[in-house]
Amino acid sequence: MELDLDDLEPVSRRSTAAIVADRLRHAIMRGTFPPGAQLGEVEIATRLGVSRGPLREAMQRLVAEGLVRSERHRGLFVRDLDAADVRDVYTARAAVERAAGLLVVAGDRTEAVVVLTAALADMEAAAAAGDAVALADADHRFHQQLVAASGSPRLRRMADTLLVETRMCLAALQDNPPPPAELVAEHRALRDAVRDGDEARLVATLEKHMTDTVARILDVTPSPRSSRPHPPAPPDQPL
């Protein structure tokens, strides 16, 4: 049976709603819209120069991702985060990045090592310059590249949302970021484990990185039972 597809029109590669969702996601990650902030449709639509239709679609995407919550008769708000959220985000990240890392190690590691080394070099340069924002951005890219190198689009989608939530956690709760040299060393160890194809070392290094980060954010000893949120900190802290 031959199908008549004359009524189907070509679509653009990315819709306006997708572009707007990216802009809002980035603003949330950067702390422009901090946890608890209300997202006003009129103001944002005017600022971005878009109609309210695509904006509403974009906001619903963020609701589905768990970055924004909807309150009946009140509007849309950036999600608030607490100690339980921090633990949950990093538990999920550990699972996603472990799975991605194992896929990377089991395959051709050449390209993965190249992109991870580039992100690591950016981290080293930012640390040397004392640029906390650039360091956080390079850290973000390192973890994005690790997951992307797995070749799994589903792991990548999950990681992208979790990394935005990570920056939200850091902006809301962390006031004692790790020393830059220590952070760079941790990521160099991850890169080296991928380069050497050492599954056990990669998994152990990832798990320690996640556990230590949770403990540092909450200012507690690394224990799954402890939690004590801290006052707000600058939005761009390392991951």
C-alpha positions as a printed NumPy array, in Angstrom:
array([[ 0.   ,  0.   ,  0.   ],
       [ 1.415,  3.358, -1.046],
       [ 1.055,  6.161,  1.473],
       [ 0.13 ,  9.708,  0.461],
       [ 2.504, 11.951,  2.408],
       [ 1.696, 15.206,  0.589],
       [ 0.158, 16.696,  3.734],
       [ 3.348, 16.236,  5.767],
       [ 5.479, 19.359,  5.724],
       [ 9.189, 19.469,  6.498],
       [10.006, 20.562, 10.032],
       [12.958, 22.5  , 11.326],
       [15.699, 20.562, 13.069],
       [14.909, 22.231, 16.388],
       [11.612, 23.79 , 17.381],
       [11.32 , 27.153, 19.08 ],
       [10.111, 25.367, 22.208],
       [13.262, 23.222, 22.282],
       [15.482, 26.296, 21.964],
       [13.532, 28.118, 24.686],
       [13.765, 25.048, 26.953],
       [17.547, 25.077, 26.487],
       [17.72 , 28.767, 27.424],
       [15.603, 28.248, 30.542],
       [17.538, 25.12 , 31.521],
       [20.79 , 27.053, 31.241],
       [19.376, 29.95 , 33.289],
       [18.277, 27.536, 36.021],
       [21.677, 25.849, 35.982],
       [23.444, 29.208, 36.286],
       [21.244, 30.355, 39.152],
       [19.562, 33.148, 37.164],
       [16.369, 31.43 , 38.302],
       [17.292, 30.014, 41.74 ],
       [15.389, 27.204, 43.471],
       [11.937, 28.436, 44.474],
       [11.859, 31.268, 41.921],
       [ 8.596, 31.808, 40.053],
       [ 8.794, 31.768, 36.259],
       [ 6.627, 34.605, 34.956],
       [ 5.33 , 33.91 , 31.445],
       [ 4.928, 37.501, 30.313],
       [ 8.326, 38.658, 31.525],
       [10.211, 35.657, 30.122],
       [ 8.365, 35.689, 26.786],
       [ 9.195, 39.376, 26.391],
       [12.803, 38.87 , 27.359],
       [13.287, 35.979, 24.92 ],
       [11.211, 37.552, 22.151],
       [ 8.903, 34.556, 21.747],
       [ 5.171, 34.007, 21.954],
       [ 3.648, 32.39 , 25.017],
       [ 2.765, 29.177, 23.145],
       [ 6.341, 27.935, 22.635],
       [ 7.267, 29.235, 26.084],
       [ 4.515, 27.188, 27.723],
       [ 5.606, 24.108, 25.789],
       [ 9.198, 24.696, 26.897],
       [ 8.154, 25.076, 30.515],
       [ 6.17 , 21.851, 30.371],
       [ 9.3  , 20.098, 29.166],
       [11.105, 21.349, 32.259],
       [ 8.215, 20.181, 34.435],
       [ 8.512, 16.717, 32.869],
       [12.26 , 16.763, 33.553],
       [11.625, 17.61 , 37.2  ],
       [13.423, 20.969, 37.102],
       [10.231, 23.006, 37.456],
       [ 7.08 , 22.373, 39.476],
       [ 3.539, 23.532, 38.698],
       [ 1.282, 24.895, 41.439],
       [-2.401, 25.187, 40.633],
       [-3.654, 28.788, 40.469],
       [-0.145, 30.036, 41.305],
       [ 2.073, 29.223, 38.346],
       [ 5.421, 27.556, 37.692],
       [ 8.381, 27.54 , 40.072],
       [11.934, 26.25 , 39.971],
       [12.104, 23.219, 42.212],
       [13.401, 23.65 , 45.741],
       [16.157, 21.265, 46.788],
       [17.022, 19.707, 50.118],
       [19.477, 17.16 , 51.479],
       [17.373, 14.234, 50.237],
       [17.415, 15.709, 46.732],
       [21.202, 16.036, 46.832],
       [21.608, 12.383, 47.755],
       [19.091, 11.293, 45.137],
       [20.717, 13.338, 42.361],
       [24.163, 11.938, 43.08 ],
       [22.851,  8.384, 43.482],
       [21.276,  8.668, 40.031],
       [24.403, 10.27 , 38.574],
       [26.571,  7.49 , 39.963],
       [24.333,  4.885, 38.33 ],
       [24.208,  6.663, 34.958],
       [27.915,  7.491, 34.805],
       [28.926,  4.025, 35.979],
       [26.862,  2.448, 33.19 ],
       [28.251,  4.915, 30.646],
       [31.81 ,  4.426, 31.839],
       [31.589,  0.654, 31.521],
       [30.319,  1.006, 27.948],
       [33.198,  3.361, 27.151],
       [35.822,  1.036, 28.615],
       [34.355, -1.952, 26.758],
       [34.523, -0.165, 23.392],
       [36.991,  1.942, 21.434],
       [38.347,  4.326, 24.063],
       [40.404,  6.484, 21.694],
       [37.88 ,  9.26 , 21.054],
       [36.698,  9.22 , 24.67 ],
       [40.239,  9.818, 25.899],
       [40.639, 12.72 , 23.448],
       [37.487, 14.562, 24.571],
       [38.062, 13.839, 28.261],
       [41.635, 15.081, 27.985],
       [40.39 , 18.302, 26.357],
       [37.878, 18.865, 29.166],
       [40.574, 18.075, 31.727],
       [42.901, 20.627, 30.108],
       [40.131, 23.244, 30.411],
       [39.765, 22.354, 34.086],
       [43.496, 22.707, 34.643],
       [43.557, 26.11 , 32.926],
       [40.559, 27.361, 34.917],
       [42.073, 26.111, 38.184],
       [45.369, 27.831, 37.403],
       [43.531, 31.072, 36.616],
       [41.383, 30.862, 39.748],
       [38.236, 31.055, 37.586],
       [35.518, 29.177, 39.511],
       [32.889, 29.609, 36.787],
       [35.145, 28.261, 34.035],
       [36.192, 25.402, 36.31 ],
       [32.571, 24.429, 36.955],
       [31.775, 24.625, 33.236],
       [34.76 , 22.44 , 32.32 ],
       [33.826, 19.975, 35.064],
       [30.288, 19.85 , 33.623],
       [31.687, 19.182, 30.131],
       [33.928, 16.402, 31.435],
       [30.97 , 14.458, 32.809],
       [28.844, 15.198, 29.738],
       [31.612, 13.894, 27.492],
       [32.067, 10.761, 29.583],
       [28.401,  9.843, 29.181],
       [28.223, 10.935, 25.534],
       [31.206,  8.703, 24.712],
       [29.113,  5.683, 25.736],
       [27.031,  6.103, 22.588],
       [23.785,  5.729, 24.56 ],
       [21.287,  8.536, 23.811],
       [19.137,  7.536, 26.788],
       [22.011,  7.708, 29.252],
       [22.953, 11.062, 27.736],
       [19.436, 12.463, 28.153],
       [19.339, 11.351, 31.771],
       [22.795, 12.754, 32.444],
       [21.952, 16.147, 30.927],
       [19.032, 16.631, 33.328],
       [20.999, 15.311, 36.298],
       [23.888, 17.675, 35.586],
       [21.525, 20.662, 35.617],
       [20.127, 19.417, 38.935],
       [23.698, 19.061, 40.178],
       [24.377, 22.726, 39.53 ],
       [21.112, 23.568, 41.305],
       [22.219, 21.531, 44.32 ],
       [25.563, 23.301, 44.428],
       [23.996, 26.733, 44.048],
       [21.462, 26.116, 46.792],
       [23.463, 24.24 , 49.382],
       [27.225, 24.175, 48.94 ],
       [29.503, 26.675, 50.623],
       [32.706, 24.629, 50.819],
       [33.806, 23.678, 47.296],
       [36.786, 21.328, 46.963],
       [40.245, 22.795, 46.364],
       [40.702, 23.171, 42.572],
       [43.877, 21.052, 42.55 ],
       [42.045, 18.216, 44.319],
       [39.145, 18.421, 41.876],
       [41.462, 18.331, 38.868],
       [43.312, 15.338, 40.314],
       [40.039, 13.415, 40.747],
       [39.093, 13.989, 37.129],
       [42.566, 13.121, 35.917],
       [42.182,  9.79 , 37.727],
       [38.88 ,  9.222, 35.921],
       [40.461, 10.018, 32.555],
       [43.389,  7.712, 33.306],
       [41.073,  4.849, 34.242],
       [39.272,  5.221, 30.914],
       [42.573,  5.462, 29.045],
       [43.88 ,  2.303, 30.705],
       [40.597,  0.393, 30.302],
       [40.514, -0.276, 34.038],
       [36.85 , -0.942, 34.884],
       [37.371, -1.497, 38.604],
       [39.406,  1.696, 39.041],
       [36.91 ,  3.724, 37.01 ],
       [33.942,  2.532, 39.06 ],
       [35.744,  3.004, 42.384],
       [36.909,  6.505, 41.432],
       [33.421,  7.532, 40.253],
       [31.762,  6.221, 43.404],
       [34.256,  7.972, 45.667],
       [33.875, 11.194, 43.688],
       [30.085, 11.143, 44.09 ],
       [30.149, 10.138, 47.772],
       [32.733, 12.768, 48.684],
       [30.825, 15.464, 46.803],
       [27.584, 14.708, 48.653],
       [29.437, 14.825, 51.976],
       [31.035, 18.136, 51.044],
       [27.771, 19.714, 49.852],
       [25.946, 18.717, 53.03 ],
       [29.02 , 19.266, 55.217],
       [28.726, 15.826, 56.799],
       [30.823, 12.702, 57.003],
       [30.263, 10.358, 54.038],
       [27.275,  8.467, 55.471],
       [23.918,  7.757, 53.771],
       [22.112,  8.546, 57.021],
       [23.492, 12.016, 57.634],
       [22.064, 15.244, 56.237],
       [22.357, 18.877, 57.123],
       [21.772, 21.51 , 54.442],
       [23.963, 24.564, 54.357],
       [23.221, 28.206, 53.49 ],
       [23.128, 29.294, 49.828],
       [26.443, 29.594, 47.944],
       [27.548, 31.019, 44.608],
       [25.829, 29.163, 41.719],
       [28.921, 28.022, 39.836],
       [30.708, 25.433, 41.931],
       [32.527, 22.343, 40.658],
       [30.69 , 19.089, 40.229]])
